[in-house]
Amino acid sequence: MSKFQELSSLIWSVADDVLRGLFKPHEYGDVILPFVILRRPDCVIEPRKDEIYNLYEEYKTKVEDPSPVIRSRIKAEFYNTSKYDLSRLKQDPKNTYLNYRLYINGFSKNVYDIIENFQLDKPVGKTSLIDQSSPM
C-alpha cells in the first residue's frame, strides 16, 4: 500500500472513531479537510512561532499594521500572531474555544481568508472537543 493510501486510511479511521455520533459519515470531510489544510501552515510556522508572536507584540503599538515588519523579518508570506498553535490549544482545556478563536484570528489575512471560507466555526461548535462556554 502506498504512503498516501496508508495516511488516508489512518485519517478516515481516526475520523470514524472521533467524529462518529457528532457527524454523519458524509460530513467527516467538512471537518477533516479544513483541519488538514489548517495543519499545513501551522507546521510551517511552528519553528518560528515564538519569534513571530514576539515581533507582533513588539510592533502592534508602534505601527498601524505590523504585517510588513513580520513578513520582512521572517521572510514568509504568512504567519500567525497568536501565542497558540494546534498543539498549544490543548494546554488550557477550560478555555479551548476562546483560544481557538484567538488562534484563527491570529493568522495573516491571506491564510485567514482561506480558513474562513471553510466555515470551521460550524463543525467546531458541534464537537465536544471545544468548550464554547468560554467567553469570546
C-alpha positions in Angstrom: 0.0 0.0 0.0 1.3 3.4 -0.8 2.1 6.0 1.9 -0.7 8.1 0.6 -3.2 5.3 1.0 -1.9 4.5 4.4 -2.2 8.1 5.5 -5.7 8.4 4.0 -6.8 5.2 5.8 -5.4 6.4 9.1 -7.2 9.8 8.8 -10.6 8.2 8.0 -10.1 5.6 10.7 -9.5 8.4 13.3 -12.4 10.4 11.9 -14.7 7.4 12.3 -13.5 6.9 15.9 -13.6 10.6 16.9 -16.4 12.1 14.9 -18.9 9.2 15.0 -22.1 10.4 16.7 -21.3 14.0 16.3 -21.3 14.0 12.5 -22.7 11.7 9.8 -20.0 9.9 7.8 -20.7 12.1 4.8 -19.9 15.1 6.9 -16.5 13.9 8.1 -14.8 15.7 5.2 -16.3 19.1 6.4 -14.2 18.7 9.5 -11.1 16.8 8.2 -10.3 18.8 5.1 -10.2 22.2 6.8 -8.0 20.8 9.7 -5.6 19.1 7.3 -5.3 22.4 5.4 -5.0 24.3 8.7 -2.3 22.0 9.9 0.0 22.8 7.0 0.6 26.5 7.8 0.7 25.5 11.5 3.7 23.2 10.7 5.4 25.7 8.5 5.1 28.4 11.2 6.0 26.2 14.1 9.8 26.6 14.2 9.4 30.4 14.3 6.1 30.7 16.3 7.6 32.4 19.3 9.6 34.8 17.2 6.5 35.8 15.2 4.5 36.3 18.4 7.2 38.4 19.9 7.6 40.6 16.8 3.8 41.1 16.8 3.8 42.1 20.5 6.7 44.5 19.9 5.3 46.3 16.9 1.5 46.2 17.4 1.5 49.5 19.2 4.4 51.1 17.3 3.0 50.8 13.7 -0.6 50.7 12.4 0.0 47.4 10.6 2.8 45.2 11.8 2.3 42.7 8.9 5.1 44.1 6.7 7.6 44.1 9.5 6.7 40.5 10.4 6.8 39.3 6.8 10.1 41.1 6.2 11.8 39.6 9.3 10.6 36.0 8.9 10.9 36.1 5.1 7.5 34.4 4.7 4.2 35.4 3.2 2.0 34.1 6.0 2.2 33.9 9.8 0.1 33.6 13.0 0.4 36.3 15.7 -1.4 34.5 18.4 0.5 32.6 21.1 -1.3 29.5 20.1 -0.8 26.7 17.6 -2.8 23.5 17.3 -0.6 21.8 19.9 -0.7 24.7 22.4 -4.5 24.8 22.3 -4.6 21.7 24.4 -2.6 23.3 27.2 -5.6 25.2 28.5 -8.6 22.9 28.2 -11.0 25.2 30.1 -10.6 27.9 27.5 -10.1 25.9 24.3 -12.8 27.6 22.3 -11.6 31.1 23.2 -8.0 30.2 22.5 -9.1 28.5 19.2 -10.7 31.8 18.1 -7.6 33.8 19.1 -5.5 31.3 17.1 -7.7 31.5 14.0 -7.9 35.3 14.2 -4.1 35.5 14.5 -3.4 34.3 11.0 -2.3 36.7 8.4 -5.1 37.9 6.1 -4.2 35.6 3.2 -4.4 32.4 5.4 -7.4 33.7 7.4 -9.4 34.2 4.3 -8.8 30.6 3.2 -9.8 29.3 6.6 -12.9 31.4 6.9 -14.1 30.0 3.5 -14.2 26.6 5.2 -16.6 27.9 7.8 -14.9 25.9 10.6 -17.0 27.5 13.3 -20.0 25.4 12.5 -18.3 21.9 12.8 -16.1 23.1 15.6 -19.1 24.3 17.5 -20.7 20.9 17.1 -17.8 19.0 18.7 -17.5 18.3 22.4 -13.7 18.7 22.0 -14.0 22.5 22.3 -15.8 24.1 25.2 -17.8 27.0 23.9 -18.8 28.2 27.4 -15.6 30.2 27.4 -16.3 33.8 26.7 -15.2 35.2 23.3 
